Amino acid sequence: MREGGNSQQLALVVSCIGRRLLMGQHIIDEVEAAGVELGAEVPRLGFYSYGEIAPHSASGVCELHNQTMTVTAITEAA
């Protein structure tokens, strides 16, 4: 995400509520780590979900994945 030039960026962070329950107060460490990777200049917006549905890497069958965190980075370069 870090690049030179003039651009608008936003990161959408979705974390499973299972991670929140498992990590407790340490969940802020996860958010801060994502911020370090994205860069301090990139605003972050997020929420908790009840898991994600996606294809399993081995079987290709869609399954529920919980205790995951997904980050979608959106960039518009001028």
N, C-alpha and C positions, 0 to 999 in steps of 0.2 A: 504494500500500500504506500510505502514511502517512495515518493518520486518527486523529481524537480518539476518546475513549471507551475502553471496556474490551473488548479482543478478543484472541484467540489467533491467531497467524500462523505460517506455515512456508513456506519456498520450496524447491522441488525443482529443482535445476539439473542438466541433462544436457548435456554437451559432447561433441562427436565427438572420437575419438582423433586424427583427422587434424588438428584444431586444435592439439592438444597437440604433435604432431610438428612442425607448421609454426611455432608460436609459441615452443616451447622454454620457457626460464625465464620468459618474459614472460606465460605463461598466468595467473600470479597477478594481473597487472594486470586481466585480464578478470573474474576472480572478485571482485576489489576493486571494480571499476566496477559490477558487479551489486549488490554490497552497498551501495554508495552510493545507488543507485536504490531499492532495497528498504527501506533504513533499517537502522541499526545494531541495532535491537531485534528484527529479524526473523531467526530462526535459519535457516541454509541447510544443506541436505543435498544431496550430488550425487555423480555418478559419470561415467565416460567410457563412451561407446557407440561403435558402429562405424557410425554414421550413423542417419538417421531416414528412415522411409518415410512420405510424405505426398503429397497431390495437388499437381501442378504448377499454379501460378496461371494459366498461359495455357491449357494443354491439359485440365486436370482429371484427367489420368491419374496414378495413383500411381507415384511414382518414388523412387529412393534419393537423399537429399540428404545429402552429407557435408560436413564442415567447418562444421557449424552448432552453435548452442547454443540450447537451449530452457529456459525458466524457467516453472515452474508455481507460482503463488502460491495458497496455501490459507488462507482466513481464516474464523474462527468468531467471530461477534460475539455478545456476551452481552447 
